[in-house]
Amino acid sequence: MAVTFSLHPQLAADTTPVGDLPLSRVLLMNDANFPWLILVPRLPAVTEIIDLEENAQLQLTAEIAQASAALRNLTTCDKLNIAALGNVVPQLHVHVIARRRSDIAWPKPVWGVAAAEPYAPAAREALVAALGRALQVRQ
Amino acid sequence: MAVTFSLHPQLAADTTPVGDLPLSRVLLMNDANFPWLILVPRLPAVTEIIDLEENAQLQLTAEIAQASAALRNLTTCDKLNIAALGNVVPQLHVHVIARRRSDIAWPKPVWGVAAAEPYAPAAREALVAALGRALQVRQ
């Protein structure tokens, strides 16, 4: 039986796809409180970074750096927050979040602090397009 | 003027040193609620992973993997949490935390959920020694 990648339904529900890097699907979190990307390696049944093969760990590191640079270049941010938690959604996913001293959760981590604030559709579309260009992803 | 590495006083106050990997100082968080390591690259004035040179990013990735494996092997854990936040302490540091479904914060992230629980000195000493052996650090 072929085991293929399938995005966890919770991640699919909470995000808008930006496109695919060589390893990871890049998603924009549907939360206008924070410019917030999620990288999901397109591999079946992985929950921990250390369970990736070494090459995949290095590729993920490079893609986290790309996502970090894209967010920092496209947004006005004071700090990047990067995290692989996965206590609720076990599918391996990495948060890359642009934080501002003026944001609703600062200086706390973002999780659980405030309800997600929907983007205006045009703003979301513009940000997804700009991120896609910055990351040169396949869309 | 030489600019040298100096551990941020807040990190020094909150942790016990385990030893040095080639890039990072490894610290055990003084909180018995969670087996919790912090890796601090011994470089001056770095706050973001993407501001490390590429080789240092790859080395940090390898050291995060070593710390993750050591924690997973030495503790009974259900999930690893890995994060570089730095909203409060700007010196670049990476949290590597062994989470259990039975821990006080599960499934939330650990930050800000509960007051740190001091280790019994003998338990802390034993854990630091076991981590030092697992990581083969210079102590």
Chai-1 contact restraints between the chains, C-beta under 6 A:
chainA,res_idxA,chainB,res_idxB,connection_type,confidence,min_distance_angstrom,max_distance_angstrom,comment,restraint_id
A,E48,B,L80,contact,1.0,0.0,6.0,A-B,restraint_1
A,I50,B,A65,contact,1.0,0.0,6.0,A-B,restraint_2
A,I50,B,S68,contact,1.0,0.0,6.0,A-B,restraint_3
A,I50,B,A69,contact,1.0,0.0,6.0,A-B,restraint_4
A,Q57,B,T61,contact,1.0,0.0,6.0,A-B,restraint_5
A,T61,B,Q57,contact,1.0,0.0,6.0,A-B,restraint_6
A,T61,B,T61,contact,1.0,0.0,6.0,A-B,restraint_7
A,A65,B,I50,contact,1.0,0.0,6.0,A-B,restraint_8
A,S68,B,I50,contact,1.0,0.0,6.0,A-B,restraint_9
A,A69,B,I50,contact,1.0,0.0,6.0,A-B,restraint_10
A,K79,B,G86,contact,1.0,0.0,6.0,A-B,restraint_11
A,K79,B,N87,contact,1.0,0.0,6.0,A-B,restraint_12
A,L80,B,E48,contact,1.0,0.0,6.0,A-B,restraint_13
A,N81,B,L85,contact,1.0,0.0,6.0,A-B,restraint_14
A,I82,B,A84,contact,1.0,0.0,6.0,A-B,restraint_15
A,A83,B,A83,contact,1.0,0.0,6.0,A-B,restraint_16
A,A84,B,I82,contact,1.0,0.0,6.0,A-B,restraint_17
A,L85,B,N81,contact,1.0,0.0,6.0,A-B,restraint_18
A,L85,B,P109,contact,1.0,0.0,6.0,A-B,restraint_19
A,G86,B,K79,contact,1.0,0.0,6.0,A-B,restraint_20
A,N87,B,K79,contact,1.0,0.0,6.0,A-B,restraint_21
A,N87,B,P107,contact,1.0,0.0,6.0,A-B,restraint_22
A,V88,B,P107,contact,1.0,0.0,6.0,A-B,restraint_23
A,P107,B,N87,contact,1.0,0.0,6.0,A-B,restraint_24
A,P107,B,V88,contact,1.0,0.0,6.0,A-B,restraint_25
A,P109,B,L85,contact,1.0,0.0,6.0,A-B,restraint_26
A,P109,B,P109,contact,1.0,0.0,6.0,A-B,restraint_27
A,P109,B,W111,contact,1.0,0.0,6.0,A-B,restraint_28
A,W111,B,P109,contact,1.0,0.0,6.0,A-B,restraint_29
